[in-house]
Amino acid sequence: MYSHIHIYFQVGNPETDDYYDYKGILEYAWSHAVISDQQYDKAKQVCDFKQFRWSNECFQAMDQLFHDYSEIDIFNIYAPACRLNSTSTETKNGPESLTKVSILISQIYRF
């Protein structure tokens, strides 16, 4: 008699939807001291991530969050910034990629 073996795979970090993605980014940034309590409270107050278009206040709050993230490696917030070369001010997977995200968000969510 043979036993059945069930193998299940889990996918790490899947994209869910904008509501959970942006809410998660905000909560993660706050819970890991990337942003202040005041920034977190303000974003929670002015942002409704269920809405397709963000208010100007929400956009400003999230833009500040992405700016704060640009100072670190978003994929490893505890690691030192990896400089591309000695004269560069951009970090690998840091400001360059987040600037692109911020620009994309501004194009999508601005009225």
N, CA and C atoms as an extended XYZ file, in Angstrom:
333
Properties=species:S:1:pos:R:3:atomname:S:1:resname:S:1:resid:I:1 pbc="F F F"
N         0.846       -1.180        0.000 N   MET     1
C         0.000        0.000        0.000 CA  MET     1
C         0.888        1.239        0.000 C   MET     1
N         0.554        2.178       -0.876 N   TYR     2
C         1.338        3.402       -1.011 CA  TYR     2
C         0.656        4.552       -0.293 C   TYR     2
N         1.466        5.362        0.341 N   SER     3
C         0.946        6.583        0.968 CA  SER     3
C         1.034        7.718       -0.032 C   SER     3
N         0.115        8.602        0.047 N   HIS     4
C         0.151        9.787       -0.803 CA  HIS     4
C         0.938       10.875       -0.094 C   HIS     4
N         1.811       11.467       -0.825 N   ILE     5
C         2.577       12.579       -0.282 CA  ILE     5
C         2.049       13.859       -0.929 C   ILE     5
N         1.629       14.782       -0.096 N   HIS     6
C         1.141       16.067       -0.594 CA  HIS     6
C         2.234       17.106       -0.399 C   HIS     6
N         2.602       17.724       -1.485 N   ILE     7
C         3.621       18.765       -1.426 CA  ILE     7
C         2.952       20.091       -1.734 C   ILE     7
N         3.147       21.058       -0.849 N   TYR     8
C         2.568       22.376       -1.039 CA  TYR     8
C         3.687       23.404       -1.121 C   TYR     8
N         3.503       24.363       -1.980 N   PHE     9
C         4.473       25.441       -2.116 CA  PHE     9
C         3.817       26.747       -1.706 C   PHE     9
N         4.573       27.575       -1.041 N   GLN    10
C         4.098       28.908       -0.705 CA  GLN    10
C         4.962       29.918       -1.432 C   GLN    10
N         4.328       30.928       -1.935 N   VAL    11
C         5.041       31.978       -2.639 CA  VAL    11
C         5.274       33.118       -1.652 C   VAL    11
N         6.511       33.540       -1.535 N   GLY    12
C         6.821       34.641       -0.632 CA  GLY    12
C         6.594       35.983       -1.294 C   GLY    12
N         6.092       36.915       -0.544 N   ASN    13
C         5.893       38.303       -0.961 CA  ASN    13
C         5.096       38.468       -2.252 C   ASN    13
N         3.951       37.831       -2.373 N   PRO    14
C         3.163       38.052       -3.584 CA  PRO    14
C         2.500       39.424       -3.537 C   PRO    14
N         2.210       39.961       -4.694 N   GLU    15
C         1.446       41.203       -4.737 CA  GLU    15
C        -0.001       40.839       -4.488 C   GLU    15
N        -0.620       41.517       -3.555 N   THR    16
C        -2.017       41.228       -3.250 CA  THR    16
C        -2.897       42.223       -3.996 C   THR    16
N        -3.031       43.381       -3.458 N   ASP    17
C        -3.699       44.474       -4.146 CA  ASP    17
C        -3.200       45.767       -3.526 C   ASP    17
N        -3.551       46.883       -4.139 N   ASP    18
C        -3.010       48.166       -3.687 CA  ASP    18
C        -3.329       48.445       -2.224 C   ASP    18
N        -4.542       48.121       -1.794 N   TYR    19
C        -4.923       48.387       -0.408 CA  TYR    19
C        -3.951       47.728        0.563 C   TYR    19
N        -3.755       46.427        0.427 N   TYR    20
C        -2.881       45.707        1.352 CA  TYR    20
C        -1.407       46.043        1.141 C   TYR    20
N        -1.009       46.270       -0.103 N   ASP    21
C         0.388       46.603       -0.374 CA  ASP    21
C         0.784       47.918        0.293 C   ASP    21
N         0.002       48.975        0.064 N   TYR    22
C         0.370       50.281        0.618 CA  TYR    22
C         0.124       50.349        2.124 C   TYR    22
N        -0.930       49.723        2.596 N   LYS    23
C        -1.165       49.660        4.041 CA  LYS    23
C        -0.008       48.912        4.707 C   LYS    23
N         0.431       47.832        4.078 N   GLY    24
C         1.541       47.057        4.613 CA  GLY    24
C         2.853       47.827        4.609 C   GLY    24
N         3.112       48.577        3.538 N   ILE    25
C         4.323       49.399        3.491 CA  ILE    25
C         4.310       50.413        4.626 C   ILE    25
N         3.162       51.057        4.829 N   LEU    26
C         3.036       52.057        5.897 CA  LEU    26
C         3.256       51.422        7.269 C   LEU    26
N         2.589       50.325        7.541 N   GLU    27
C         2.699       49.690        8.856 CA  GLU    27
C         4.095       49.116        9.091 C   GLU    27
N         4.691       48.553        8.065 N   TYR    28
C         6.047       48.014        8.196 CA  TYR    28
C         7.037       49.142        8.499 C   TYR    28
N         6.912       50.246        7.771 N   ALA    29
C         7.821       51.379        7.990 CA  ALA    29
C         7.697       51.892        9.421 C   ALA    29
N         6.489       51.983        9.905 N   TRP    30
C         6.281       52.474       11.279 CA  TRP    30
C         6.784       51.462       12.309 C   TRP    30
N         6.450       50.188       12.127 N   SER    31
C         6.815       49.180       13.126 CA  SER    31
C         8.312       48.897       13.166 C   SER    31
N         9.046       49.345       12.128 N   HIS    32
C        10.496       49.163       12.099 CA  HIS    32
C        11.246       50.487       12.206 C   HIS    32
N        10.546       51.511       12.700 N   ALA    33
C        11.138       52.819       13.002 CA  ALA    33
C        11.758       53.509       11.782 C   ALA    33
N        11.206       53.239       10.605 N   VAL    34
C        11.639       53.963        9.418 CA  VAL    34
C        10.979       55.341        9.404 C   VAL    34
N         9.734       55.399        9.887 N   ILE    35
C         9.012       56.665       10.002 CA  ILE    35
C         8.599       56.878       11.453 C   ILE    35
N         8.308       58.120       11.777 N   SER    36
C         7.940       58.471       13.151 CA  SER    36
C         6.479       58.126       13.442 C   SER    36
N         6.142       58.148       14.724 N   ASP    37
C         4.748       57.945       15.125 CA  ASP    37
C         3.856       59.013       14.500 C   ASP    37
N         4.360       60.245       14.436 N   GLN    38
C         3.577       61.343       13.870 CA  GLN    38
C         3.310       61.118       12.378 C   GLN    38
N         4.325       60.666       11.637 N   GLN    39
C         4.131       60.381       10.208 CA  GLN    39
C         3.118       59.255       10.014 C   GLN    39
N         3.225       58.238       10.836 N   TYR    40
C         2.309       57.100       10.754 CA  TYR    40
C         0.875       57.532       11.044 C   TYR    40
N         0.702       58.285       12.135 N   ASP    41
C        -0.635       58.744       12.504 CA  ASP    41
C        -1.242       59.632       11.419 C   ASP    41
N        -0.435       60.515       10.853 N   LYS    42
C        -0.909       61.405        9.790 CA  LYS    42
C        -1.339       60.598        8.568 C   LYS    42
N        -0.513       59.653        8.145 N   ALA    43
C        -0.852       58.837        6.973 CA  ALA    43
C        -2.110       58.010        7.220 C   ALA    43
N        -2.232       57.443        8.405 N   LYS    44
C        -3.438       56.673        8.732 CA  LYS    44
C        -4.675       57.562        8.687 C   LYS    44
N        -4.507       58.801        9.095 N   GLN    45
C        -5.632       59.738        9.150 CA  GLN    45
C        -6.063       60.188        7.755 C   GLN    45
N        -5.122       60.445        6.866 N   VAL    46
C        -5.457       61.052        5.573 CA  VAL    46
C        -5.528       60.062        4.414 C   VAL    46
N        -5.082       58.833        4.607 N   CYS    47
C        -5.047       57.877        3.500 CA  CYS    47
C        -6.159       56.841        3.606 C   CYS    47
N        -6.836       56.660        2.510 N   ASP    48
C        -7.788       55.562        2.360 CA  ASP    48
C        -7.291       54.758        1.167 C   ASP    48
N        -6.554       53.700        1.444 N   PHE    49
C        -5.922       52.930        0.378 CA  PHE    49
C        -6.925       52.131       -0.449 C   PHE    49
N        -8.176       52.100       -0.026 N   LYS    50
C        -9.210       51.437       -0.828 CA  LYS    50
C        -9.628       52.301       -2.007 C   LYS    50
N        -9.316       53.588       -1.937 N   GLN    51
C        -9.627       54.507       -3.031 CA  GLN    51
C        -8.548       54.418       -4.102 C   GLN    51
N        -8.959       54.465       -5.365 N   PHE    52
C        -7.986       54.411       -6.447 CA  PHE    52
C        -7.150       55.675       -6.489 C   PHE    52
N        -7.772       56.817       -6.302 N   ARG    53
C        -7.047       58.099       -6.312 CA  ARG    53
C        -6.854       58.575       -4.883 C   ARG    53
N        -5.605       58.856       -4.553 N   TRP    54
C        -5.293       59.349       -3.217 CA  TRP    54
C        -5.564       60.839       -3.137 C   TRP    54
N        -5.886       61.302       -1.932 N   SER    55
C        -5.999       62.736       -1.705 CA  SER    55
C        -4.600       63.346       -1.760 C   SER    55
N        -4.538       64.652       -1.932 N   ASN    56
C        -3.231       65.328       -1.940 CA  ASN    56
C        -2.510       65.120       -0.616 C   ASN    56
N        -3.266       65.129        0.486 N   GLU    57
C        -2.658       64.924        1.808 CA  GLU    57
C        -2.065       63.523        1.929 C   GLU    57
N        -2.773       62.538        1.399 N   CYS    58
C        -2.266       61.165        1.438 CA  CYS    58
C        -1.024       61.049        0.563 C   CYS    58
N        -1.092       61.625       -0.634 N   PHE    59
C         0.059       61.565       -1.520 CA  PHE    59
C         1.285       62.179       -0.844 C   PHE    59
N         1.117       63.316       -0.179 N   GLN    60
C         2.244       63.963        0.496 CA  GLN    60
C         2.788       63.086        1.626 C   GLN    60
N         1.893       62.462        2.385 N   ALA    61
C         2.326       61.596        3.486 CA  ALA    61
C         3.094       60.385        2.960 C   ALA    61
N         2.598       59.774        1.885 N   MET    62
C         3.268       58.607        1.335 CA  MET    62
C         4.546       58.998        0.603 C   MET    62
N         4.565       60.171       -0.004 N   ASP    63
C         5.776       60.643       -0.652 CA  ASP    63
C         6.888       60.818        0.387 C   ASP    63
N         6.524       61.334        1.570 N   GLN    64
C         7.504       61.477        2.652 CA  GLN    64
C         7.989       60.102        3.117 C   GLN    64
N         7.086       59.136        3.193 N   LEU    65
C         7.474       57.778        3.581 CA  LEU    65
C         8.476       57.208        2.575 C   LEU    65
N         8.197       57.351        1.281 N   PHE    66
C         9.121       56.835        0.272 CA  PHE    66
C        10.444       57.589        0.294 C   PHE    66
N        10.393       58.869        0.613 N   HIS    67
C        11.634       59.633        0.746 CA  HIS    67
C        12.467       59.078        1.902 C   HIS    67
N        11.811       58.785        3.030 N   ASP    68
C        12.526       58.212        4.173 CA  ASP    68
C        13.096       56.838        3.836 C   ASP    68
N        12.337       56.042        3.097 N   TYR    69
C        12.841       54.745        2.650 CA  TYR    69
C        14.036       54.904        1.720 C   TYR    69
N        14.114       56.008        0.987 N   SER    70
C        15.200       56.181        0.025 CA  SER    70
C        16.563       56.310        0.694 C   SER    70
N        16.566       56.541        1.985 N   GLU    71
C        17.827       56.660        2.722 CA  GLU    71
C        18.431       55.299        3.061 C   GLU    71
N        17.643       54.242        2.891 N   ILE    72
C        18.087       52.896        3.269 CA  ILE    72
C        17.783       51.914        2.143 C   ILE    72
N        18.268       50.702        2.285 N   ASP    73
C        17.936       49.623        1.356 CA  ASP    73
C        16.593       49.051        1.791 C   ASP    73
N        15.551       49.263        1.013 N   ILE    74
C        14.201       48.853        1.391 CA  ILE    74
C        14.089       47.334        1.584 C   ILE    74
N        14.956       46.567        0.938 N   PHE    75
C        14.894       45.113        1.031 CA  PHE    75
C        15.663       44.557        2.223 C   PHE    75
N        16.478       45.370        2.859 N   ASN    76
C        17.231       44.963        4.045 CA  ASN    76
C        17.493       46.217        4.868 C   ASN    76
N        16.496       46.617        5.642 N   ILE    77
C        16.559       47.918        6.309 CA  ILE    77
C        17.632       48.014        7.380 C   ILE    77
N        18.149       46.891        7.850 N   TYR    78
C        19.165       46.925        8.902 CA  TYR    78
C        20.594       46.880        8.363 C   TYR    78
N        20.735       46.651        7.076 N   ALA    79
C        22.073       46.583        6.480 CA  ALA    79
C        22.566       47.989        6.148 C   ALA    79
N        23.867       48.181        6.166 N   PRO    80
C        24.387       49.484        5.734 CA  PRO    80
C        24.113       49.682        4.248 C   PRO    80
N        23.999       50.921        3.848 N   ALA    81
C        23.753       51.227        2.436 CA  ALA    81
C        24.938       50.769        1.597 C   ALA    81
N        24.663       50.170        0.466 N   CYS    82
C        25.707       49.715       -0.447 CA  CYS    82
C        25.889       50.780       -1.514 C   CYS    82
N        27.007       51.434       -1.533 N   ARG    83
C        27.274       52.488       -2.508 CA  ARG    83
C        27.763       51.878       -3.815 C   ARG    83
N        27.268       52.403       -4.924 N   LEU    84
C        27.681       51.906       -6.237 CA  LEU    84
C        29.135       52.234       -6.521 C   LEU    84
N        29.548       53.450       -6.176 N   ASN    85
C        30.947       53.836       -6.273 CA  ASN    85
C        31.183       54.968       -5.271 C   ASN    85
N        32.395       55.373       -5.123 N   SER    86
C        32.726       56.332       -4.068 CA  SER    86
C        32.139       57.716       -4.297 C   SER    86
N        31.753       58.049       -5.529 N   THR    87
C        31.190       59.371       -5.788 CA  THR    87
C        29.678       59.346       -5.904 C   THR    87
N        29.089       58.157       -5.903 N   SER    88
C        27.644       58.040       -6.060 CA  SER    88
C        26.941       58.296       -4.740 C   SER    88
N        25.779       58.910       -4.812 N   THR    89
C        24.966       59.120       -3.619 CA  THR    89
C        23.764       58.195       -3.610 C   THR    89
N        23.641       57.328       -4.609 N   GLU    90
C        22.516       56.415       -4.676 CA  GLU    90
C        22.948       55.036       -4.199 C   GLU    90
N        22.024       54.352       -3.550 N   THR    91
C        22.301       53.013       -3.063 CA  THR    91
C        21.658       51.987       -3.975 C   THR    91
N        22.229       50.808       -3.983 N   LYS    92
C        21.657       49.717       -4.763 CA  LYS    92
C        20.288       49.376       -4.184 C   LYS    92
N        19.274       49.294       -5.028 N   ASN    93
C        17.898       49.003       -4.623 CA  ASN    93
C        17.354       50.044       -3.656 C   ASN    93
N        17.937       51.196       -3.610 N   GLY    94
C        17.484       52.229       -2.693 CA  GLY    94
C        16.836       53.374       -3.419 C   GLY    94
N        17.412       54.574       -3.329 N   PRO    95
C        16.766       55.764       -3.862 CA  PRO    95
C        16.386       55.685       -5.334 C   PRO    95
N        17.225       55.068       -6.150 N   GLU    96
C        16.910       55.024       -7.578 CA  GLU    96
C        15.606       54.275       -7.818 C   GLU    96
N        15.461       53.101       -7.226 N   SER    97
C        14.244       52.327       -7.441 CA  SER    97
C        13.050       52.971       -6.753 C   SER    97
N        13.254       53.556       -5.585 N   LEU    98
C        12.143       54.186       -4.890 CA  LEU    98
C        11.724       55.484       -5.552 C   LEU    98
N        12.652       56.185       -6.161 N   THR    99
C        12.294       57.385       -6.891 CA  THR    99
C        11.381       57.019       -8.052 C   THR    99
N        11.691       55.934       -8.740 N   LYS   100
C        10.837       55.479       -9.833 CA  LYS   100
C         9.445       55.122       -9.308 C   LYS   100
N         9.375       54.468       -8.159 N   VAL   101
C         8.089       54.122       -7.554 CA  VAL   101
C         7.332       55.392       -7.196 C   VAL   101
N         8.014       56.348       -6.599 N   SER   102
C         7.379       57.596       -6.195 CA  SER   102
C         6.847       58.349       -7.409 C   SER   102
N         7.606       58.386       -8.499 N   ILE   103
C         7.155       59.059       -9.719 CA  ILE   103
C         5.936       58.348      -10.286 C   ILE   103
N         5.967       57.019      -10.305 N   LEU   104
C         4.843       56.256      -10.810 CA  LEU   104
C         3.600       56.526       -9.972 C   LEU   104
N         3.761       56.532       -8.663 N   ILE   105
C         2.621       56.799       -7.784 CA  ILE   105
C         2.068       58.186       -8.039 C   ILE   105
N         2.950       59.164       -8.215 N   SER   106
C         2.480       60.517       -8.444 CA  SER   106
C         1.696       60.607       -9.752 C   SER   106
N         2.091       59.849      -10.766 N   GLN   107
C         1.389       59.881      -12.037 CA  GLN   107
C         0.038       59.177      -11.943 C   GLN   107
N        -0.039       58.136      -11.156 N   ILE   108
C        -1.281       57.374      -11.050 CA  ILE   108
C        -2.288       58.040      -10.127 C   ILE   108
N        -1.841       58.513       -8.973 N   TYR   109
C        -2.756       58.926       -7.938 CA  TYR   109
C        -3.035       60.426       -7.866 C   TYR   109
N        -2.355       61.215       -8.652 N   ARG   110
C        -2.669       62.650       -8.701 CA  ARG   110
C        -3.925       62.855       -9.520 C   ARG   110
N        -4.716       63.814       -9.166 N   PHE   111
C        -5.958       64.086       -9.915 CA  PHE   111
C        -5.633       64.699      -11.244 C   PHE   111
